[in-house]
Amino acid sequence: MRFDIVTLFPAIFDGYLTQSLLNKAIQRDLVEIHRHDLRDWSNDPKHHKIDDRPFGGGPGMLIQVQPTVECVEEVERACDVPARRILLTPQGRKLDQRLAEDLATSPRLLLMCGRYEGFDQRVMDILQPEEISVGDFVLNGGEVAAMIVVDAVVRLIPGVLGDEQSSFDDSFSRGNRMLEFPQYTRPREFRGHSVPQVLLDGDHQRIAAWRADASRTRTAERRRDLLEPTPDDDPQLP
């Protein structure tokens, strides 16, 4: 799978791309990640300026339409695989596991990282990207949000995780609206806290039943909203 990241600060990704499972996935050619400095498409050869004041006044600066559109179009032409355009913005559809699973089916994602007060509206009008938010809060820029998207998607690519069952058991995975059950490892006891005996007996049927019950209990305690019916549960609902 290929990721193209359009950003004003490509160096922010230096450490992130060289660590843990993502680095291994890159080394094994399961994932390609290409960073593109938006300033390279500036029409200001001296200062490489890509932002300007908003028409009508107001605080902050906006990323200009010209460098952004020309950057995205040129980056897309660099590879024959069609790109799914994603713009990271607090105004977008909230990222959840279902959306991550959908994104993981795409062979190529182009992630656009905003800064300042965001992009000139014509960027969205011309490029028509999907707008995605990682939560109801504001970041200094889209780079951290892009890392979250990459992280959520990459672990769903076959071969990235050591055990493919890991992603199936995750909270929210494959339409599951339950939080993941508690898990334990050695030692069996620590400061008066013991591993539940059912996990030590080797009865896989009882373990599965315990985990299902623990998952429901944890969800009810922490995210009761996940147990409420949604329109997707009943096709007769509007």
C-alpha positions as CSV (number, residue, x, y, z in Angstrom):
1,M,0.0,0.0,0.0
2,R,1.2,3.5,-0.8
3,F,0.8,6.7,1.2
4,D,1.6,10.1,-0.2
5,I,1.8,12.8,2.5
6,V,1.6,16.5,1.5
7,T,2.9,18.6,4.3
8,L,4.8,21.8,5.1
9,F,6.9,19.9,7.6
10,P,8.1,16.6,6.2
11,A,10.8,16.2,8.8
12,I,8.1,15.7,11.5
13,F,7.7,12.2,10.2
14,D,11.4,11.2,10.5
15,G,11.3,9.4,13.8
16,Y,7.8,8.0,13.3
17,L,8.7,6.2,10.0
18,T,11.8,4.5,11.5
19,Q,10.2,2.8,14.5
20,S,8.3,-0.4,15.4
21,L,5.9,-2.2,13.1
22,L,5.6,0.6,10.5
23,N,9.4,0.6,9.9
24,K,9.3,-3.2,9.5
25,A,6.4,-3.0,7.1
26,I,8.3,-0.4,5.0
27,Q,11.4,-2.6,5.0
28,R,9.3,-5.6,3.9
29,D,7.8,-3.6,1.0
30,L,4.3,-4.0,2.5
31,V,4.0,-0.2,2.8
32,E,5.4,2.8,0.9
33,I,5.3,6.2,2.4
34,H,6.3,9.3,0.4
35,R,6.5,12.8,1.8
36,H,6.0,15.9,-0.4
37,D,7.0,19.4,0.8
38,L,4.3,21.7,-0.3
39,R,6.8,24.6,-0.4
40,D,8.3,23.0,-3.5
41,W,5.2,24.1,-5.5
42,S,5.3,27.7,-4.3
43,N,5.3,30.4,-7.0
44,D,7.6,32.4,-4.8
45,P,11.1,31.3,-5.8
46,K,12.8,33.4,-3.2
47,H,10.9,32.7,0.0
48,H,8.8,29.6,-1.0
49,K,5.8,31.3,0.5
50,I,2.6,29.2,0.3
51,D,0.3,31.1,2.7
52,D,-1.5,34.5,2.6
53,R,-4.0,36.6,4.5
54,P,-7.7,35.7,4.2
55,F,-9.9,37.9,2.0
56,G,-12.4,39.7,4.2
57,G,-10.0,39.9,7.2
58,G,-9.6,37.7,10.2
59,P,-6.8,36.2,12.2
60,G,-4.1,33.9,10.9
61,M,-3.1,32.8,7.4
62,L,-4.5,30.4,4.8
63,I,-2.6,27.9,2.7
64,Q,-3.0,29.0,-1.0
65,V,-4.9,27.1,-3.6
66,Q,-2.3,27.2,-6.4
67,P,0.6,25.3,-4.7
68,T,-1.8,22.8,-3.1
69,V,-3.7,21.9,-6.2
70,E,-0.6,21.7,-8.4
71,C,1.2,19.6,-5.8
72,V,-1.6,17.1,-5.4
73,E,-2.0,16.8,-9.2
74,E,1.7,16.3,-9.8
75,V,2.1,13.8,-6.9
76,E,-0.8,11.8,-8.3
77,R,0.8,11.6,-11.7
78,A,4.0,10.2,-10.2
79,C,2.3,6.8,-9.8
80,D,-0.1,4.8,-12.0
81,V,-2.2,3.7,-9.0
82,P,-5.1,6.1,-8.4
83,A,-5.0,8.0,-5.2
84,R,-7.8,8.4,-2.7
85,R,-7.5,12.0,-1.5
86,I,-7.8,12.6,2.2
87,L,-7.7,16.1,3.8
88,L,-7.2,16.1,7.6
89,T,-9.4,18.7,9.2
90,P,-11.5,19.1,12.4
91,Q,-14.5,19.6,10.2
92,G,-14.3,16.2,8.6
93,R,-15.9,12.8,9.2
94,K,-14.6,11.4,12.4
95,L,-12.2,8.6,12.0
96,D,-13.3,5.3,13.5
97,Q,-12.4,1.7,13.1
98,R,-15.0,1.1,10.3
99,L,-13.5,4.0,8.3
100,A,-10.0,2.7,8.9
101,E,-11.0,-0.7,7.6
102,D,-12.5,1.0,4.5
103,L,-9.3,3.1,3.9
104,A,-7.2,-0.1,4.2
105,T,-8.9,-1.5,1.1
106,S,-7.5,1.3,-1.0
107,P,-4.1,0.7,-2.6
108,R,-3.1,4.3,-2.3
109,L,-3.9,7.2,0.1
110,L,-2.9,10.8,-0.4
111,L,-3.0,12.7,2.9
112,M,-3.1,16.5,2.9
113,C,-1.9,18.1,6.1
114,G,-3.2,21.6,6.8
115,R,-1.6,24.3,8.9
116,Y,-2.4,27.8,10.2
117,E,-6.2,28.5,9.6
118,G,-6.4,25.7,7.0
119,F,-6.7,25.7,3.2
120,D,-8.3,28.1,0.8
121,Q,-11.8,26.8,0.2
122,R,-11.0,26.3,-3.5
123,V,-8.7,23.5,-2.6
124,M,-11.7,21.5,-1.5
125,D,-13.8,22.7,-4.3
126,I,-11.3,21.7,-7.0
127,L,-9.7,18.5,-5.5
128,Q,-12.9,17.2,-3.8
129,P,-11.0,15.3,-1.1
130,E,-12.6,13.2,1.6
131,E,-12.4,15.3,4.8
132,I,-11.4,13.3,7.9
133,S,-11.1,14.4,11.6
134,V,-9.3,12.4,14.3
135,G,-11.5,14.0,17.0
136,D,-13.4,17.0,18.3
137,F,-10.3,19.1,19.0
138,V,-7.8,21.2,17.1
139,L,-4.2,20.4,16.5
140,N,-1.4,22.7,15.3
141,G,-1.4,20.9,12.0
142,G,-2.5,17.8,10.1
143,E,0.8,15.9,10.5
144,V,-0.1,14.2,13.8
145,A,-3.5,13.4,12.4
146,A,-1.9,11.9,9.3
147,M,0.2,9.6,11.5
148,I,-2.9,8.5,13.3
149,V,-4.5,7.6,10.0
150,V,-1.4,5.8,8.8
151,D,-1.2,3.9,12.1
152,A,-4.8,2.8,12.1
153,V,-4.7,1.7,8.5
154,V,-1.2,0.0,8.3
155,R,-2.0,-2.5,11.1
156,L,-4.9,-3.8,9.0
157,I,-2.7,-4.6,6.0
158,P,-2.1,-8.4,5.7
159,G,1.4,-9.4,6.9
160,V,2.1,-6.2,9.0
161,L,1.1,-7.7,12.4
162,G,2.8,-10.8,13.7
163,D,-0.6,-12.4,14.4
164,E,-3.5,-11.5,12.1
165,Q,-6.0,-12.3,14.8
166,S,-4.7,-9.3,16.8
167,S,-6.6,-6.8,14.7
168,F,-9.8,-8.9,14.7
169,D,-9.9,-8.8,18.5
170,D,-9.4,-5.1,18.7
171,S,-12.1,-2.8,20.1
172,F,-14.5,-1.7,17.4
173,S,-13.0,-4.0,14.7
174,R,-15.1,-5.5,11.9
175,G,-18.2,-3.7,13.0
176,N,-17.8,-4.9,16.7
177,R,-19.1,-2.1,19.0
178,M,-17.7,-3.7,22.1
179,L,-14.5,-2.7,23.9
180,E,-11.8,-5.3,24.0
181,F,-11.7,-7.7,27.1
182,P,-9.0,-7.4,29.8
183,Q,-5.8,-9.3,29.1
184,Y,-3.0,-10.6,31.4
185,T,0.5,-12.0,31.2
186,R,3.1,-13.2,33.8
187,P,3.4,-13.0,36.7
188,R,0.2,-14.7,37.9
189,E,0.1,-12.5,41.0
190,F,1.4,-9.0,41.6
191,R,0.7,-6.9,44.8
192,G,-2.4,-8.9,45.6
193,H,-3.8,-8.8,42.1
194,S,-4.3,-12.2,40.5
195,V,-4.9,-13.4,37.0
196,P,-8.5,-14.7,36.7
197,Q,-8.4,-18.5,37.2
198,V,-10.5,-19.2,34.1
199,L,-7.6,-18.0,31.9
200,L,-5.2,-20.5,33.5
201,D,-7.3,-23.6,33.1
202,G,-6.9,-24.2,29.4
203,D,-10.6,-24.6,28.7
204,H,-10.9,-22.5,25.5
205,Q,-14.7,-22.5,25.4
206,R,-14.9,-21.1,29.0
207,I,-12.2,-18.6,28.1
208,A,-14.1,-17.4,25.1
209,A,-17.3,-17.1,27.2
210,W,-15.4,-15.2,29.9
211,R,-13.9,-12.8,27.4
212,A,-17.2,-12.1,25.7
213,D,-18.8,-11.4,29.1
214,A,-15.9,-9.2,30.2
215,S,-16.1,-7.3,27.0
216,R,-19.8,-6.5,27.5
217,T,-19.2,-5.5,31.1
218,R,-16.3,-3.2,30.2
219,T,-18.4,-1.6,27.4
220,A,-21.4,-1.0,29.7
221,E,-19.1,0.6,32.3
222,R,-17.1,2.8,30.0
223,R,-18.9,3.3,26.7
224,R,-22.6,2.6,27.3
225,D,-23.4,4.6,24.1
226,L,-21.9,1.8,22.1
227,L,-24.6,-0.6,23.3
228,E,-27.4,1.7,22.1
229,P,-29.1,0.7,18.8
230,T,-28.0,2.6,15.7
231,P,-29.8,3.1,12.3
232,D,-27.5,0.4,10.9
233,D,-29.0,-2.2,13.2
234,D,-32.5,-1.9,11.6
235,P,-32.9,-1.2,7.9
236,Q,-36.5,-0.1,8.6
237,L,-35.3,2.9,10.6
238,P,-35.0,6.2,8.8
